[in-house]
Amino acid sequence: MATKSRCMWVSQDDAGAISCHPSEFEWPDLPEGHVRIRVHYSSLNYKDALAASGHPGVVRQLPIIPGIDAAGEVLQGGTSGLAEGASVMVAHAEFGTQVHGGYSEIVQVPSGWVFPLPENLSPRDAMAIGTAGFTAAQSVDELQRHSVWPDQGPVVVTGATGGVGVFAVKLLAKLGFEVHAVTGKADKAGWLKSNGAAEILTRADVDDTSDRPLLSSRWAGAVDTVGGNMLATVLRGAKPFSCVTACGLVAGHELNLTVYPFILRGVTLQGVDTANIPVERRREIWQRIATDWSFDNLDALVTEVDLDGLGGAIESILQGQVAGRVVVRI
Ligand SMILES: NC(=O)c1ccc[n+]([C@@H]2O[C@H](COP(=O)([O-])OP(=O)(O)OC[C@H]3O[C@@H](n4cnc5c(N)ncnc54)[C@H](OP(=O)(O)O)[C@@H]3O)[C@@H](O)[C@H]2O)c1
């Protein structure tokens, strides 16, 4: 049965101007192989803000309902075997970028994109963590796969007050690492320390503009969320046989460096792509987040908005002003 739902709508007018505003969408009958979900919570990630701006690198066509995260309950399970009322989460590379996403009271998605919420995680907590927390956990998982352990020295996290950054700080500190947090927000130093950072660095501290191919080696590992020259600086200042993960581009998508960190120090640059991670590994990482990697004191990280307050939050994250996570109550 077709049904209407309130949503956030991104569209383009005849003059090419893109707008993003609350609206209504009428969902068609549930297609074969799909699941209809009542969304309780979504979240705001940097990618959502790009989608809400109609960024062509993120959204392929307009109009679209953005929102790469959603958690809620099954309304119609179709042939999926999911029971009506089951608590579920949605995750897929196309969700909120090519197919209508989580900023909607109702979503309809292929059943393979839906998985049960791990026990111990409410829909709100799952969205407080969301893609940002998952990305941080996947990055830390990569460091462990490359045998980066606390006794090898400090690790550095860039964009530390951002969604991915603060979860990386929290998780690495929980696992016993000495965490150096890089931030452009001097007033958030105390907040970062309360989340586990041992040392606060300014962006200028990790933005070397000299042409030296290698810098003095400081870090046994790194979670880079910003890219650009900060990622290049971290790689040039990484210890022998360290691992640096890269997931983001807020500081730039270019990477200007030589091969010396790789051939003289054995440094590994590990990309992190949460959108296309195999489903089994996604489940494993969520299971760890729900158990031994659980994030305590989540509420202290969260600002909650509804669909009417989302536009202002999108502007803030685009300007790099958000600290922690924005949860969207649908
Ligand atoms: N590859 C993937 O699968 C994947 C998944 C999730 C996210 N991402 C990417 O990861 C990045 C972070 O995502 P997020 O959701 O955490 O975003 P976010 O909440 O906006 O955090 C980004 C943080 O980067 C810092 N920053 C902003 N502009 C900067 C600049 N010009 N130079 C240096 N630092 C700057 C700010 O922290 P400070 O003020 O503390 O410096 C900001 O809070 C984004 O690029 C996002 O697209 C990728």
The ligand as a MOL file (V3000), in Angstrom:
LIG
                    3D

  0  0  0     0  0            999 V3000
M  V30 BEGIN CTAB
M  V30 COUNTS 48 52 0 0 0
M  V30 BEGIN ATOM
M  V30 1 N 35.6740 6.6330 3.7300 0
M  V30 2 C 34.5650 6.4280 4.4140 0
M  V30 3 O 33.9500 5.3710 4.3500 0
M  V30 4 C 34.0800 7.5250 5.3030 0
M  V30 5 C 33.1260 7.2710 6.2990 0
M  V30 6 C 32.7650 8.3210 7.1570 0
M  V30 7 C 33.3250 9.5800 6.9890 0
M  V30 8 N 34.2050 9.7920 5.9650 0 CHG=1
M  V30 9 C 34.8540 11.0970 5.7740 0
M  V30 10 O 35.5980 11.3720 6.9500 0
M  V30 11 C 35.6600 12.7880 7.1390 0
M  V30 12 C 35.1730 13.1110 8.5330 0
M  V30 13 O 33.7810 12.8050 8.6190 0
M  V30 14 P 32.9450 13.3050 9.8850 0
M  V30 15 O 31.5590 12.8280 9.6700 0
M  V30 16 O 33.7040 13.0060 11.1210 0 CHG=-1
M  V30 17 O 32.9880 14.8850 9.6260 0
M  V30 18 P 32.9280 16.0680 10.6960 0
M  V30 19 O 32.1110 15.6670 11.8700 0
M  V30 20 O 32.5830 17.2740 9.9170 0
M  V30 21 O 34.4430 16.1790 11.2210 0
M  V30 22 C 35.4810 16.6620 10.4290 0
M  V30 23 C 36.4590 17.3960 11.3370 0
M  V30 24 O 37.6290 17.7220 10.5680 0
M  V30 25 C 38.2000 18.9250 11.0570 0
M  V30 26 N 38.3200 19.8630 9.9330 0
M  V30 27 C 37.3140 20.5090 9.2770 0
M  V30 28 N 37.8110 21.2690 8.2820 0
M  V30 29 C 39.1640 21.0900 8.3150 0
M  V30 30 C 40.2450 21.6050 7.5320 0
M  V30 31 N 40.0420 22.4520 6.5300 0
M  V30 32 N 41.5060 21.2020 7.8440 0
M  V30 33 C 41.7300 20.3210 8.8470 0
M  V30 34 N 40.7550 19.8110 9.6340 0
M  V30 35 C 39.4830 20.1860 9.3560 0
M  V30 36 C 37.2630 19.4560 12.1360 0
M  V30 37 O 37.7580 18.9800 13.3930 0
M  V30 38 P 38.7370 19.8720 14.3160 0
M  V30 39 O 38.0830 21.2230 14.4000 0
M  V30 40 O 38.7820 19.1380 15.5990 0
M  V30 41 O 40.0620 19.9770 13.6180 0
M  V30 42 C 35.9510 18.7420 11.8340 0
M  V30 43 O 35.1520 18.6450 12.9760 0
M  V30 44 C 34.8110 13.3990 6.0080 0
M  V30 45 O 35.6680 13.7620 4.9440 0
M  V30 46 C 33.9010 12.2610 5.6060 0
M  V30 47 O 33.4560 12.4020 4.2730 0
M  V30 48 C 34.5720 8.7910 5.1330 0
M  V30 END ATOM
M  V30 BEGIN BOND
M  V30 1 1 1 2
M  V30 2 2 2 3
M  V30 3 1 2 4
M  V30 4 1 4 5
M  V30 5 2 4 48
M  V30 6 2 5 6
M  V30 7 1 6 7
M  V30 8 2 7 8
M  V30 9 1 8 9
M  V30 10 1 8 48
M  V30 11 1 9 10
M  V30 12 1 9 46
M  V30 13 1 10 11
M  V30 14 1 11 12
M  V30 15 1 11 44
M  V30 16 1 12 13
M  V30 17 1 13 14
M  V30 18 2 14 15
M  V30 19 1 14 16
M  V30 20 1 14 17
M  V30 21 1 17 18
M  V30 22 2 18 19
M  V30 23 1 18 20
M  V30 24 1 18 21
M  V30 25 1 21 22
M  V30 26 1 22 23
M  V30 27 1 23 24
M  V30 28 1 23 42
M  V30 29 1 24 25
M  V30 30 1 25 26
M  V30 31 1 25 36
M  V30 32 1 26 27
M  V30 33 1 26 35
M  V30 34 2 27 28
M  V30 35 1 28 29
M  V30 36 1 29 30
M  V30 37 2 29 35
M  V30 38 1 30 31
M  V30 39 2 30 32
M  V30 40 1 32 33
M  V30 41 2 33 34
M  V30 42 1 34 35
M  V30 43 1 36 37
M  V30 44 1 36 42
M  V30 45 1 37 38
M  V30 46 2 38 39
M  V30 47 1 38 40
M  V30 48 1 38 41
M  V30 49 1 42 43
M  V30 50 1 44 45
M  V30 51 1 44 46
M  V30 52 1 46 47
M  V30 END BOND
M  V30 END CTAB
M  END
